[in-house]
Amino acid sequence: MRVKKAVSVIFVLVLAACVLVGCSQRSTGTSPDASEPPASPSPALTPSPSPTPDPEELAREAKRLAEIAEKREAAIKEADALAAQYFYDEALEVLSSPEIAGATVSAKISEIEAAKASLVRYEGDIKHIFFHSLIVYPEMIFRDKTTPMGGYNAGFSTKAEFEKILPQLYARGYVLYDINECYEKADGVMKRKEILLPPGKQPLILSVDDVAYAYGDGFAQKLMVKEDGSLVNLVKTPSGEVVEMADGDVFGVLERFIEEHPDFSYKGHKGTVALTGYQGAFGFSLETEEGQTEIMKTAEALRARGWNFASHSYTHNRKNYFGPNSKPANIQYDTNKWLAKVAPYIGPTRVFIAPFGYRVKQPGLQYILDAGFEIYCTVSDKIINELYDDYALMSRIEIGGYSMTYYTKLLNENFFNVDDVFDADMRPPVI
């Protein structure tokens, strides 16, 4: 009995020892293999200190980003200006620089591409209106408002009338277009070129005749370039003072309007200046070196502003030249003289604007065509676009007192509301 009891006690002691050994192994996490030394405890991780930003580097980066933002803004502004005048490809080129890439630029590119894609082919008649120099001070010309007058009253518009006409042309969707871009000679035959414009827009050709400034009081006296490059008219006021006016004729008035409405001009084009030679040009003589220099400077300034030129003959003579008694030898003489005396100072042109709108017959016409003129313009109360093998024929509609009195239906339907424009308070009756 004592032996059993002793055995029991020993068994309990051994069991307790085993339990204690097991607990010790679990608590230390060691392998049961007694030959492997216990693992050393891992050291605590200490976070590395963040590097201190370099103030100069931060400033350089901020400057770089500001410069990119400025370039981006400038590029978008330039692209908008180009696209407004239908220079879509040029606008997209401005925005193509990787340096200015971003969401804003991408959106602008999409906008311009959509505008370009919306262009439609214009298939209608190409309309052409023309003016003479504007009457700046009608009170200096129309002193008697009761006696009917022709002359200036019939063929001319006042500055105030011209300023009223432009918004109406714009509202009707007209866009000033280059007459040279209307026609081309392909395989020896004149053809009409493709004209692409936004829906609702239509091309308009504008020309100005007889820009010699030989009309006298009430009109500008000169068109000249100042030392700073600006283009101004010299105008005599009713008080007798001669002043500089930036808008003393068609050119300055139109320039101002297009600045406010850039989409009135297709790719910066303004119009065509029809020059004679017998009275000089722009108020300067063709017979003096000084005059020739001033004419050339003025022509260059006009061309840079979107104007081109046409021959309006040298003589502007109805008798035996541009009238029923037209003589071929005289047409040849006139054409050669214009080419020799006027063309050297304004550059080559393919546009002939016939004096009095007279359509020269053969063989006189051939002299004009052989001189390089491919677009022949007449005057009519109808809109005419005709193509011949050697040239294109285009009629023009004069805008002045006569047309606003007797062609009101034509003008009202096609260009502007005459009642809103015609300066009846300043004009005498028109004959």
C-alpha positions in Angstrom: 0.0 0.0 0.0 2.9 2.3 0.9 4.6 1.3 -2.3 1.6 2.2 -4.4 1.3 5.5 -2.6 5.0 6.3 -3.2 4.7 5.5 -6.9 1.7 7.7 -7.2 3.6 10.6 -5.6 6.5 10.1 -8.0 4.2 10.0 -11.0 2.6 13.3 -10.0 6.0 14.9 -9.5 7.2 13.8 -12.9 4.1 15.0 -14.6 4.4 18.4 -13.0 8.0 18.6 -14.2 7.0 17.9 -17.8 4.2 20.5 -17.7 6.7 23.1 -16.4 9.2 22.3 -19.2 6.5 22.6 -21.9 5.4 25.9 -20.7 8.9 27.2 -20.6 9.5 26.2 -24.3 6.3 27.9 -25.5 7.0 31.1 -23.6 10.5 31.5 -25.1 9.5 30.5 -28.6 12.7 28.4 -28.9 12.9 25.2 -30.9 12.7 22.0 -28.9 16.2 21.3 -30.2 18.4 22.1 -27.2 21.5 22.5 -29.4 20.0 25.8 -31.0 20.8 28.9 -29.0 17.9 31.1 -28.2 17.2 34.0 -30.7 18.2 37.5 -29.7 15.4 40.0 -29.4 14.9 42.4 -32.6 16.0 46.0 -32.1 13.3 48.6 -32.3 13.1 50.5 -35.8 13.8 54.2 -35.6 12.2 56.3 -38.5 14.7 58.2 -40.8 14.4 62.0 -40.6 12.8 63.7 -43.7 15.2 65.7 -45.8 14.8 69.5 -45.3 13.4 71.1 -48.6 15.8 73.4 -50.4 14.2 76.8 -50.5 16.1 77.8 -53.6 14.9 74.6 -55.4 11.4 75.2 -54.4 11.6 78.8 -55.7 13.0 77.6 -59.0 10.2 75.0 -59.4 7.5 77.6 -58.6 9.0 79.9 -61.2 9.1 77.2 -63.8 5.5 76.3 -63.2 4.5 80.0 -63.3 6.3 80.5 -66.6 4.6 77.4 -68.1 1.2 78.8 -67.0 2.0 82.1 -68.5 3.0 80.5 -71.8 -0.1 78.4 -71.8 -2.3 81.4 -71.2 -0.5 83.4 -74.0 -0.8 80.5 -76.4 -4.5 80.1 -75.8 -5.0 83.8 -76.3 -3.1 83.7 -79.5 -5.0 80.6 -80.7 -8.3 82.3 -80.0 -7.3 85.3 -82.0 -6.2 83.1 -84.9 -9.3 80.9 -84.9 -11.6 84.0 -84.7 -10.3 84.9 -88.2 -10.5 81.3 -89.5 -6.7 80.5 -89.1 -7.6 77.1 -87.6 -4.4 75.2 -88.6 -2.2 78.1 -87.4 -4.1 78.1 -84.1 -3.6 74.4 -83.6 0.1 74.8 -84.3 0.4 77.4 -81.6 -1.2 74.9 -79.1 1.0 71.9 -80.2 3.9 72.5 -77.9 4.4 69.7 -75.4 5.5 72.2 -72.8 2.1 73.8 -72.4 0.1 70.5 -72.6 -2.7 70.1 -70.1 -6.5 69.8 -69.7 -7.1 73.4 -70.6 -5.1 73.2 -73.8 -6.6 69.9 -74.8 -10.1 71.4 -74.4 -9.1 74.4 -76.6 -7.7 72.1 -79.2 -10.9 70.1 -79.3 -12.9 73.4 -79.6 -10.9 74.6 -82.6 -10.9 71.2 -84.3 -14.7 71.2 -83.9 -14.9 74.7 -85.5 -12.8 73.7 -88.4 -14.8 70.5 -88.9 -18.0 72.6 -89.0 -17.0 74.5 -92.1 -19.2 74.1 -95.2 -18.7 74.8 -98.8 -20.2 78.1 -100.0 -21.9 77.6 -103.3 -23.8 80.9 -103.8 -23.0 84.0 -105.7 -20.0 86.0 -104.6 -21.1 89.6 -104.0 -19.0 92.6 -104.5 -19.7 96.1 -103.2 -17.6 99.2 -103.6 -17.1 102.7 -102.2 -15.3 105.8 -103.1 -13.5 107.8 -100.5 -15.9 108.7 -97.7 -17.4 112.1 -97.2 -16.0 113.0 -93.8 -17.7 116.4 -93.6 -20.9 116.5 -95.7 -21.6 120.1 -94.5 -18.6 121.2 -96.5 -20.0 119.7 -99.7 -23.8 119.8 -99.4 -24.4 123.4 -98.6 -27.7 123.7 -100.4 -29.8 120.7 -99.3 -32.7 121.6 -101.5 -31.1 121.6 -104.9 -30.7 118.1 -106.5 -27.1 117.1 -107.0 -25.3 114.3 -108.8 -21.5 113.8 -108.5 -20.5 113.4 -104.9 -24.1 113.0 -103.8 -24.7 110.2 -106.3 -21.6 108.1 -106.1 -20.3 108.5 -102.6 -21.2 107.5 -99.0 -20.6 109.6 -95.9 -18.5 108.3 -93.1 -21.5 108.2 -90.9 -23.4 106.0 -93.4 -20.4 103.7 -93.8 -20.3 103.3 -90.0 -23.9 102.2 -90.0 -23.5 99.8 -93.0 -20.8 97.7 -91.4 -22.8 96.3 -88.5 -25.6 95.4 -90.8 -23.3 93.5 -93.2 -21.9 91.7 -90.2 -25.3 90.8 -88.8 -26.2 89.2 -92.1 -23.2 86.9 -91.9 -20.9 88.5 -94.4 -17.2 87.9 -94.1 -14.7 90.1 -96.0 -13.0 87.8 -98.5 -10.0 88.2 -100.8 -11.1 88.4 -104.4 -7.8 86.6 -105.4 -8.9 83.6 -103.4 -12.2 83.3 -105.4 -10.7 82.2 -108.7 -7.7 80.3 -110.0 -6.5 79.2 -113.4 -6.2 75.4 -113.7 -5.1 73.8 -117.0 -5.4 77.1 -118.7 -9.0 77.6 -117.7 -10.4 79.9 -115.0 -12.2 78.1 -112.2 -13.8 79.1 -109.0 -11.9 78.0 -105.9 -13.4 76.2 -103.0 -14.7 78.6 -100.3 -15.2 77.1 -96.9 -17.0 79.1 -94.2 -18.9 78.4 -91.0 -22.7 77.7 -91.6 -24.6 81.0 -92.1 -21.5 82.9 -93.3 -21.0 84.2 -96.8 -18.1 85.9 -98.6 -18.1 89.6 -99.4 -15.7 91.4 -101.7 -15.2 95.1 -100.8 -13.2 97.5 -102.9 -12.5 101.3 -102.8 -12.1 103.2 -106.0 -9.9 106.2 -107.0 -7.8 106.5 -103.9 -5.9 109.5 -105.1 -7.5 112.1 -102.6 -8.1 114.7 -105.3 -11.7 115.4 -104.3 -11.2 118.6 -102.3 -12.9 119.8 -99.1 -15.0 117.4 -97.1 -12.7 114.5 -97.9 -9.4 113.3 -96.7 -6.4 114.8 -98.4 -3.8 112.1 -97.9 -3.3 108.6 -96.6 0.1 108.3 -95.1 2.4 106.3 -92.8 3.7 108.0 -89.7 7.1 107.4 -88.2 5.6 105.1 -85.6 4.1 102.9 -88.4 0.5 104.0 -87.9 -1.6 104.8 -90.9 -3.6 108.1 -90.9 -5.5 110.4 -93.1 -4.9 114.1 -93.3 -8.3 115.8 -93.2 -9.2 119.5 -93.4 -11.9 120.3 -90.9 -14.7 122.8 -91.4 -12.7 125.3 -89.4 -9.9 125.1 -91.9 -7.5 123.1 -89.7 -5.7 120.1 -91.2 -5.7 117.2 -88.7 -4.6 113.6 -88.6 -7.4 111.1 -88.4 -7.0 107.4 -87.9 -10.5 106.9 -89.3 -10.7 109.5 -92.0 -11.7 107.1 -94.7 -12.8 103.5 -95.3 -9.5 102.0 -94.2 -9.4 103.3 -90.6 -13.2 102.9 -90.0 -13.0 99.3 -91.2 -9.9 98.6 -89.2 -11.6 99.7 -86.0 -14.7 97.6 -86.7 -12.7 94.5 -87.4 -10.8 95.0 -84.1 -14.2 94.7 -82.4 -15.5 91.9 -84.7 -12.5 89.9 -85.9 -14.7 87.2 -87.5 -15.8 89.8 -90.1 -12.5 89.3 -91.8 -11.4 86.0 -93.4 -7.8 85.4 -92.5 -7.2 89.1 -91.9 -8.4 90.3 -95.3 -9.9 93.8 -95.7 -10.5 94.7 -99.3 -9.1 95.8 -102.7 -7.8 99.3 -103.4 -8.5 100.3 -107.0 -5.8 102.8 -108.2 -5.6 105.0 -111.2 -2.4 107.0 -112.0 -3.2 110.3 -113.6 -3.9 111.9 -110.3 -1.2 110.1 -108.4 -2.0 107.8 -105.5 -2.9 108.3 -101.8 -2.5 112.1 -102.2 1.1 111.9 -103.5 2.5 112.5 -106.9 3.8 109.7 -109.1 6.2 112.1 -110.8 8.5 112.8 -107.9 10.9 110.6 -106.0 9.4 111.8 -102.7 5.9 111.0 -103.9 6.9 107.6 -105.1 8.5 106.8 -101.8 5.4 107.8 -99.9 3.1 105.8 -102.2 5.3 102.7 -101.8 5.3 103.1 -98.0 1.5 103.5 -97.9 1.0 100.5 -100.2 3.2 98.3 -98.0 1.3 99.4 -94.9 -2.1 98.7 -96.5 -0.9 95.3 -97.7 0.4 94.4 -94.2 -3.1 95.3 -92.9 -4.9 92.9 -95.3 -5.5 95.1 -98.3 -4.6 94.2 -101.9 -4.6 96.3 -105.1 -6.2 96.5 -108.5 -5.7 98.5 -111.7 -8.4 101.0 -112.2 -6.7 102.1 -115.4 -4.2 104.9 -115.7 -6.4 107.5 -117.4 -9.9 106.7 -116.1 -11.0 108.2 -119.3 -14.5 107.5 -120.8 -13.9 109.1 -124.2 -12.0 106.8 -126.5 -10.9 104.6 -123.7 -13.5 103.1 -121.4 -16.8 103.8 -123.2 -18.7 103.1 -126.4 -15.9 104.7 -128.5 -13.2 102.6 -126.9 -10.2 102.2 -129.2 -8.0 99.1 -128.8 -4.8 101.2 -129.3 -5.9 103.4 -126.4 -6.6 100.5 -124.2 -3.1 99.1 -125.0 -1.6 102.6 -124.2 -3.5 102.9 -120.9 -2.6 99.4 -119.8 1.1 99.8 -120.5 1.2 103.1 -118.8 -0.4 101.8 -115.6 2.0 98.9 -115.5 5.0 101.3 -116.0 3.9 104.2 -113.7 1.8 102.6 -110.9 2.6 98.9 -110.6 6.2 99.4 -109.6 5.1 101.1 -106.3 2.2 98.8 -105.3 3.3 95.4 -106.7 1.7 93.0 -109.2 -2.0 92.4 -109.4 -4.3 90.2 -111.4 -7.4 92.3 -110.8 -8.7 94.9 -113.3 -11.6 97.2 -112.1 -13.0 98.8 -115.1 -13.5 102.6 -115.0 -17.3 103.3 -115.1 -17.8 99.6 -115.1 -17.2 99.5 -118.8 -16.8 96.1 -120.3 -14.0 96.5 -122.9 -14.6 94.5 -126.1 -12.1 92.6 -128.2 -9.4 93.2 -129.2 -8.9 95.8 -126.5 -9.9 93.2 -123.8 -7.0 91.0 -125.0 -4.5 93.7 -124.1 -5.7 93.7 -120.6 -5.7 89.9 -120.3 -2.3 89.6 -121.9 -1.0 92.0 -119.2 -1.7 89.4 -116.6 -5.2 90.6 -115.4 -7.4 87.5 -114.8 -10.3 89.0 -112.8 -12.3 91.7 -114.6 -14.8 93.8 -112.6 -17.7 95.8 -113.9 -20.5 97.8 -112.3 -24.1 96.7 -112.3 -27.3 96.6 -110.4 -27.2 92.9 -110.6 -25.0 90.3 -109.0 -22.9 88.6 -111.8 -20.3 85.9 -111.6 -19.2 84.5 -114.9 -16.3 82.3 -115.9 -14.5 82.4 -119.2 -11.4 80.4 -120.3 -9.1 83.4 -119.8 -10.7 85.4 -117.0 -13.5 85.7 -114.4 -16.1 88.4 -114.7 -17.5 89.9 -111.5 -20.0 92.7 -111.2 -19.8 95.3 -108.4 -22.5 97.3 -106.7 -21.8 100.9 -106.0 -22.8 102.1 -102.5 -23.7 105.8 -102.6 -26.5 108.3 -102.8 -27.8 107.0 -106.1 -27.9 103.4 -105.2 -29.5 104.1 -101.9 -32.1 106.2 -103.6 -32.9 104.0 -106.7 -31.7 100.5 -105.8 -33.3 100.2 -102.4 -34.8 96.8 -103.1 -31.5 95.4 -104.1 -29.6 96.8 -101.1 -32.4 96.0 -98.6 -32.6 92.3 -99.8 -28.9 91.7 -100.0 -26.8 94.1 -97.8 -28.5 96.5 -95.4 -31.6 98.4 -94.6 -31.3 101.7 -96.5 -33.7 103.6 -94.2 -31.4 102.9 -91.3 -28.3 104.1 -93.2 -29.2 106.9 -95.6 -28.3 110.3 -94.2 -31.3 112.3 -95.5 -30.7 115.2 -93.1 -27.2 115.9 -94.7 -27.9 115.1 -98.3 -29.8 117.1 -100.9 -32.1 115.1 -103.3 -30.1 112.7 -105.6 -30.3 112.9 -109.4 
